[in-house]
Amino acid sequence: MALPLVAFAQGAAADVEPAEPVRWQLNMTPGVTHTAQMAYDAHMFALWVCVAIGLLVFAAMAVAIVKFRKSKGAVAATWSHNTTAEIIWTVVPVIILVVMAWPATAKLISQYDTRNSEMTIKVTGYQWMWKYEYLGEGVEFTSRLDRESDALRQTGQVPTLAANPRYLRDVDNPLVIPVDTKIRFVITADDVIHAWWVPALGWKQDAIPGIINEAWTDVKAPGIYRGQCAELCGKDHGFMPIVVKAVSKQEFATWLAAQKAKNAPVAAAPAAAAEAAPAEAAPAGEAAPADSAPADEAAPADAPADAAPADAG
């Protein structure tokens, strides 16, 4: 009976990152997005319905076992068919299923509604890394397993929780997103099927070559949220983690501007004397050089005025 209290108390652990699972966790985490909260609410609603059904069934069993036991002279019933009972145990479960299915269906439809998104990020899975593109912003980069974890796994040493608390769960370039922003994800793959999964965001989406899948998120609290590829994609499937870093809108704008500046093309250096400087024009009123006289200059003064042109004949 104390286990539910333990499950709720686990969420208050101070030595873990937000929405991180803990050892011997008994319940889902609410997550940090609207989608994750909807999944958590649907789970808790179904759980309490099951608890109520269980209490009723076991209470009825207890009453039947105690009140109608043989030692008190009870005799087993001989009937084998009762129309009223059959209608009740058919209609009641149907009503319960409809009551559970209606909100679950509404939440499921909402999880795929990517309208009114404020930004779009394209996620592409590769063997074995992720590529992120901020569409319309000119910013893109790849995210791989961090060098420390990669070096450690290749040495064959056994990592410890104390010395390597984030072994195989860190990356060189985390995905940076702003909080309180509806972000649309378009997810695909380049080679084989992958699956982009961050539990704190509340959803998992397959990355399939040649197909574009959609999802959305709106992180409520700043923090670092970790995940991994959830589809068996090859020998290094376990070495392509996902790290999402949610920051304030102001911090994200600063980070995005820095990424744009880093990716901007380098301006071409000025040409060093690529062309010869033009000759200086002669000062006004200065006599032009003799060799630059125009071709149609007047004849000399001593030439005969009535000299006839040479016979062309």
NORDAFEN-V536631 format. One record per helix or strand of 3 or more residues. SS is the DSSP state (A for helix, B for strand). FROM is the first residue (numbers start at 0). TO is the last residue. Records with the same first field share a line. If there is no record, write none. Layout:
# NORDAFEN-V536631
SS=FROM-TO / FROM-TO
This chain:
# NORDAFEN-V536631
A=2-9 / 33-66 / 69-71 / 82-110 / 146-154 / 198-200 / 236-238 / 248-262 / 289-291
B=118-125 / 128-133 / 138-142 / 174-177 / 182-188 / 193-197 / 202-206 / 212-216 / 222-228 / 240-246
